[in-house]
Amino acid sequence: MFKTAELGQKIPKDEYHELLPELRARLVQTQYHMRAADFSAIIIIAGTDSVGRHDIVTTLFEWMDPRYLETRSFGDPTDEERDRPLFWRYWRVLPAHGRTAVFYGSWVRRPLMDRLDDLIDDDQLDAAIRRINIFERLLAHDRTILLKFWLHLPARQLRKRLKSLDKDPDAASKISDHDRTIVDDYSRAQQIFTRFVRKTSIPEAPWIIVESADHRYRNLAIGRTILDACTKGLEAAEARARRKREEGDKPPTVTPQPANSNGEVRSVLDTLDLTKTIEREAYSEQLEKHQNKLFALQTRAFHEGQTSVLVFEGWDAAGKGGVIRRMIRGMDPRDYRIVPVSKPTEEEFAHHYLWRFWRELPRKGHVRIFDRSWYGRVLVERIEGLATEEQWRRAYSEINDFEEELVEHGILLLKFWMHIDKDEQLRRFKAREAIPFKKHKIGEEDYRNREKWDAYEAAVNEMVQRTSTEYAPWYLIEGNDKRYARVKVIKTFVERLEQRLSK
Amino acid sequence: MFKTAELGQKIPKDEYHELLPELRARLVQTQYHMRAADFSAIIIIAGTDSVGRHDIVTTLFEWMDPRYLETRSFGDPTDEERDRPLFWRYWRVLPAHGRTAVFYGSWVRRPLMDRLDDLIDDDQLDAAIRRINIFERLLAHDRTILLKFWLHLPARQLRKRLKSLDKDPDAASKISDHDRTIVDDYSRAQQIFTRFVRKTSIPEAPWIIVESADHRYRNLAIGRTILDACTKGLEAAEARARRKREEGDKPPTVTPQPANSNGEVRSVLDTLDLTKTIEREAYSEQLEKHQNKLFALQTRAFHEGQTSVLVFEGWDAAGKGGVIRRMIRGMDPRDYRIVPVSKPTEEEFAHHYLWRFWRELPRKGHVRIFDRSWYGRVLVERIEGLATEEQWRRAYSEINDFEEELVEHGILLLKFWMHIDKDEQLRRFKAREAIPFKKHKIGEEDYRNREKWDAYEAAVNEMVQRTSTEYAPWYLIEGNDKRYARVKVIKTFVERLEQRLSK
C-alpha cells in the first residue's frame, strides 16, 4: 500500500518557486468561490511523518487565506469531552457549508495510536474503524469533501530523521513516543497502518497517500489535490443548482407502506386504546408519588453520572409540553435542560441535520429533554419535501447509528410518541383559541398540518418500525386523556431509571 | 421494530378478489417492460412465518409470468459450494439485468439460524452482517433492486399455528426445528431478529416488515410493494437513458495523482530496475529447478486442499503468456485452469463486473490462473471511459473486499504486474509483426493503447497503492528480460506456496 510513496519523488527548489505563485493564487480564488457554496471540506493529515504533518499545516496557512481556513486540533479529551460519546468532540467543531477545516490529530489518530501501544487489539481497532466508516460516510453524504492525506516516510528516512533530531536538544519536542515505537518495530507499525488505511478507505473518502520525504514535493502534491477536489466540488455544486432550477422542487413522495394496502390506512397508532383514562384523584396521587420517586432517583443518577436523554414527538396539541412541565417538577433545575426544537437556524442549516442535536448532548448525570427532535427528518421534513427521499430514507440508519453511540456511551435514551386522535386534536385547537394566553399557540399552519394527517401517520408508522431498536424502543403514549398520558410517561422514566441505577 | 406488524391487518375475501386482477395485470406488464431494462430485482423472503414464506413464493408464481421470475433456493451448502468462499453460491446465481429472482433461504438465513442455535455468538453474527452489508451495498450500486420482506407473526399466532400443525400428521414437514426454537424462547428470538433486521437495514436495501397473520393482507402488501419498486426502477432507468442521450458519454477523467505533481510522471513502476537479466544457462537451470519444486508442492497442495488464485496483469506484450506457459509446465494439467480475460460477453455484461470472476473460482486444491482480471475495472475501463469515475473509484474497495473473502477462505492469492518499458514494448511489437504465427497478436489497437501509456501508468500506480493489501500485495515484475521475469514469478509462487503449506 505504501510502496507507491517510496519513489524518491523530488522537486528542485527553483522549479518549486516557479510553480507556487499560480497554485497559491488559484487556491485562494477557490476559497472565495467556496464561501457561498453548499458544501464543506475537511482536510485530515495523518501518517508516519510527524514533522511533516506539522509543516504542511503551517504551509497551507501561508498559502491560503486564513480567514477561510480553520484548524481543529485535538489532544487528550477534556473532561467536557469525556462526558460525551467519543465523536462529540468532532461533531461540535464540524465546519459549516462553505468552510474548510484542517483536522489535526483527528478521529483517526487515537485508535491508531492505541493499537500501536497495544492498548487495544485488532478486534477493538475494527470496532473503532466501523464507527469511523459510519461517521465519514455520513459526512460525505452531507456534501463534505473529505481529503485524507497520509504522509508516508520510509523506514530508513524515519530512522535518519530521528537520529538527527536526537542530536539537537531544541528538537526534542518534535519527536513523540509514537515516532520511536514506529521506528523500533517498523514492520509491525507498517502492518497496522496498512490494515487501517485499507479499511478506512471508503469510496466516499479514500486515503491519499503522499510521499513525504521531500517537503517541496509533498507540499505541491497536497496543494494540488486540495485545489483539484475543491474545484470539482464547485462544479458539482453548480450542476446541482442548475438541476434544481430546471427540475424545480420535486413533489414529496409518500411511499405506500404495506400497512396501507387495503386502502384503509392502518398504523401502529391504531393499536393504542385512546379510551384509557385515569380519575382526577388517582391522578394527583400517582403523579405526586412518581414525581417524588423521580426526584430521589435523579439525585442519585446525578451523583452516579447516569445521563438521560428524553425525546418527545407527537401530534400538534398532543400534550408534549404538559407532560414535560409535570416531569420537571420531579427534578432539580440544575440537573435538566429542555430543548425546544423548531426550524433550524441558518448556522444549523449549514450543517448536517444531526449537528444541532450532537451539540446539545448533556454532561454526565444530566437530563436533556428534547421537545421535538432529530426525528423531524423523517416526519415533517419528509412530508413537506424538505428532505429528498434519498435523504430521509438514509436518515433511519443514521439515526439508529447516532442513538447506538449514545446508548453505548451509557446514556439512558427514552423516546415517547404522544398520540391523540384527530377529533381530540380539533377539540384542543378550538379550546386553545378560546383561551387568550394560549391563542398564539394555534394558527393556520396547524390546520394545514391536519390535512396531511394520513401522510404523517404513515410516516410515524415507518419511523416506529425502523427506529424501534433493542437499545432504544419507542414508547407510544395514549394521550386523549392528558392525565393518563402524564402518569404513564413519568412512570416509564422512573422505572427505566430505577432499573438502570440498580445495575 | 416488529410492533408495526402486529396490527391485526386483514383484507376480506371479496375485497381481495376484487383488487387482484388489476394488480396481477400490472405486475405482468411490468415484467415485460423490465426484460430490456438495465437493472435487476432480487426478492428475499425471510421472517418468523415459515409457512407464509412458502405460500407467498407460490402466490407470486401464480400471479406473475413464471418465464421472467426465477427462484433460487438454498439448503445446506453442497461440496462444490463448501469449497468456495461463502458468497460464491449466491454470486453464481445472481439474476442478470432485466431479470427478477426470488431468493429463498438466502444469505440472511444461515447466520440468523446459527445464532438462534447458539452455534455463533453476537460478535460472529456481526462479522456475518458486515459481509452481508458489503454484498448488498455492492448489488444495490450495480442497480439491483433488493426487496427484502420480513414476514412477521406475533408470538401468540406462531404458537397457535404450531399447535394446529402438530395435530396434523401430514403437516409435520411444514414445521422446522427453528420454528420450535423461536416459539420456545420467543423474546430471545425477537431480540436476535431485531438486532439483525436493524443492522442489515441499509439505506440501499432496508427490510420491509410485513404483517403475516392474514395471508390476503400479506400477499397484497408484498405484491404492491414489488409493483411499486419495479415501476420506480423503470422510471429511473428511463431517466438514466435520457440523461445519457442528452449529455453523451462523458470524457474519461484521469485524476492527477500526487505522484505526478511536478509535471514529470513518476509511478511505482519507475522504481523497478529493468536492466536486471539472467544468463541463458542459469535461466534454464533455475527454471527447471523451480518447475520441479512447484510440481512437488502443487501435488501436495492438491491433496491438502490448498487453493491458489494467480492474477496476471501487465502491459501489452509484457510476457504474461510466456510466464504462464512456463509455469504450467510445473503442474499437473488436472490441477490448474487458465482463464484468459477479454471483453465481457453479453451475459457477463448484464451482471456485476465481478460476477464472471466469482464464477471462475476453483475448487479446493486447484490453481486458477487469470490472464488479465478484475483489475480491468480500474485499468482499461477507467482509461477508456467504460466505467464512470464513481464506478472505478468504488471498485478499489469492492476488489479489496472480494480478495479479502478469498484469502479468508484460505485461498493463496498472488497478483503479478508484468512491467516493461515503452521502448521494449515497441521492439516486441515489431518483432511480433515479423513472425507469421505471432502477427495476429498485434494490431492497430495495440498502437493506440501505447499513446495512453502515461494515463495507464498513473492508473497502475493508483491500483498498486489502493489494492496492495496486507493479505494480497502486488508483485511488480521487471520484465524487460523475459527470462528474468519468468524465473522471478515462478520462484515467488513456489516460495509463497511452500510457506503456506508449512503452516
Interface residues (C-beta under 8 A of the other chain):
Chain A: M1 K3 T4 A5 E6 L7 G8 Q9 I11 E15 L19 D123 Q191 T194 R195 R198 S201 I202 P203 P206 I208 I209 V210 E211 Y217 L220 A221 I222 R224 T225 D228 T255 P256 P258 A259 S261 N262 R266 S267 V268 D270 T271 E390 R393 R394 Y396 S397 N400 N461 E462 V464 Q465 R466 S468 T469 E470 W474 L476
Chain B: M1 F2 K3 T4 A5 E6 L7 G8 Q9 I11 E15 L19 D123 Q191 T194 R195 R198 S201 I202 P203 P206 I208 I209 V210 E211 Y217 L220 A221 I222 R224 T225 D228 T255 P256 P258 A259 S261 N262 R266 S267 V268 D270 T271 E390 R393 R394 Y396 S397 N400 N461 E462 V464 Q465 R466 S468 T469 E470 W474 L476
